[in-house]
Amino acid sequence: ILVIIETISLVIQPLALAVRLTANITAGHLLLHLIGSATLALINISLFTALITFTILTLLIILEFAVALIQAYVFTLLVSLYLQDNT
């Protein structure tokens, strides 16, 4: 029964990593799209409010770059740990 448990564990680790990365990337892109759409909609209503949301969007893009770097580091670290466990 231990062999079955270990096999399931080895299969689930990469799947969990893929789900984690996909969720983080999707959440960031969705937030960028929503704030970008709000900025475009607010240009016709209030230019000052559109500038504020554009500033927030710019800061969020910088944050997304930082998150992408961290995600790349975590992905590389976890893949190397998973490969090290399997050899």
TASUL-V688209 format. One record per residue. N is the residue number from 1. RES is the residue in one small letter. PSI is psi in radians with two decimals (999 if undefined). OMEGA is omega in radians with two decimals (999 if undefined). D_FIRST is the distance of its C-alpha to the first C-alpha in Angstrom with 1 decimal. Layout:
BEGIN
[[N,RES,PSI,OMEGA,D_FIRST] [N,RES,PSI,OMEGA,D_FIRST]]
END
This chain:
BEGIN
[[1,i,-0.47,3.11,0.0] [2,l,-0.57,3.12,3.8] [3,v,-0.71,3.13,5.4] [4,i,-0.75,3.14,5.3] [5,i,-0.76,3.12,6.4] [6,e,-0.67,3.11,8.8] [7,t,-0.77,3.10,10.0] [8,i,-0.71,3.12,10.9] [9,s,-0.72,3.14,12.5] [10,l,-0.50,3.12,14.5] [11,v,-0.64,-3.05,15.7] [12,i,-0.55,-3.10,16.7] [13,q,-0.91,3.11,18.7] [14,p,-0.58,3.10,21.5] [15,l,-0.71,3.10,21.7] [16,a,-0.68,3.09,22.3] [17,l,-0.75,3.13,24.9] [18,a,-0.72,3.12,26.5] [19,v,-0.73,3.14,26.8] [20,r,-0.81,3.14,28.2] [21,l,-0.73,3.14,30.8] [22,t,-0.73,3.14,31.8] [23,a,-0.74,-3.14,32.4] [24,n,-0.74,-3.14,34.5] [25,i,-0.76,-3.12,36.5] [26,t,-0.74,-3.14,37.1] [27,a,-0.74,3.13,38.2] [28,g,-0.78,-3.14,40.7] [29,h,-0.67,3.12,42.1] [30,l,-0.76,3.12,42.5] [31,l,-0.73,3.09,44.3] [32,l,-0.73,3.14,46.6] [33,h,-0.76,-3.12,47.4] [34,l,-0.77,-3.13,48.3] [35,i,-0.63,3.07,50.5] [36,g,-0.73,3.09,52.1] [37,s,-0.70,3.11,53.0] [38,a,-0.68,3.12,54.3] [39,t,-0.78,3.13,56.5] [40,l,-0.64,3.13,57.9] [41,a,-0.57,-3.09,58.6] [42,l,-0.23,3.13,60.3] [43,i,-0.68,-3.13,62.7] [44,n,-0.45,-3.06,64.9] [45,i,-0.97,-3.09,64.8] [46,s,2.07,-3.11,65.1] [47,l,-0.66,-3.14,65.3] [48,f,-0.79,3.11,64.7] [49,t,-0.65,3.10,61.5] [50,a,-0.65,3.09,60.4] [51,l,-0.65,3.10,61.0] [52,i,-0.82,3.12,58.9] [53,t,-0.57,3.07,55.9] [54,f,-0.66,3.07,56.4] [55,t,-0.75,3.08,56.3] [56,i,-0.71,3.12,53.0] [57,l,-0.73,3.12,51.7] [58,t,-0.76,3.11,52.8] [59,l,-0.64,3.11,51.1] [60,l,-0.62,3.09,47.9] [61,i,-0.72,3.08,48.0] [62,i,-0.74,3.10,48.2] [63,l,-0.68,3.13,45.3] [64,e,-0.65,3.06,43.3] [65,f,-0.74,3.12,44.1] [66,a,-0.73,3.11,42.8] [67,v,-0.65,3.11,39.6] [68,a,-0.70,3.09,39.2] [69,l,-0.74,3.13,39.6] [70,i,-0.72,3.11,37.1] [71,q,-0.67,3.09,34.6] [72,a,-0.72,3.11,35.1] [73,y,-0.80,-3.14,34.6] [74,v,-0.74,3.12,31.3] [75,f,-0.82,-3.14,30.1] [76,t,-0.75,3.14,31.0] [77,l,-0.82,-3.11,29.5] [78,l,-0.67,3.10,26.1] [79,v,-0.73,3.13,26.0] [80,s,-0.63,3.09,26.9] [81,l,-0.71,3.11,24.3] [82,y,-0.73,3.13,21.6] [83,l,-0.60,3.12,23.0] [84,q,-0.62,3.10,23.3] [85,d,-0.51,-3.05,19.6] [86,n,-0.12,-3.13,18.7] [87,t,999,999,21.3]]
END
